[in-house]
């Protein structure tokens, strides 16, 4: 059975990196944007990360400019913004297409049908996917959902 660990994504240095290195961790995968009304969610994502990262949990952030071009062109600007304004320390990756013909294969997988989750294209920044320790999508949260809403579901898989 396919899992997120079967995918490679582009890291901040522009190199392909296997998500297998996160095997055995519960994950939240989120498409982010630095200039969006939902950008303050970085704060609660960071709180969740700090609270559970010692318990085999990771948040993986994927900046995207696909929604009203709300991400910096320069990767360094994105990282500086996230760190200075929200103290982001969880792993962030290169700017990524999350929908459409050029969508990264990871996001094609995330938005396909899984158990009780219907296939659905990402509609906006900060769509969040909860992944169990085996690498399977177990829940999807809307962009408007607070990252703190994930906590109860996260506790059940840690």
Buried (B, 14 or more C-beta within 10 A) or exposed (E): EEBBBBBBBBEBEEEEBEBBEBEEBBBBBBBBBBBBEBBEBBBBBBBBBEEBBEEBBBBBBBBBBBBEEBBBEEBEEBBEBBBEEBEBEBBBBBBBBBBEEEBBEBBBBBBEEBEEBEEEEBEBBBBBBBBBBBBBBBBBBEBEBBBEBBBEBBEEBE
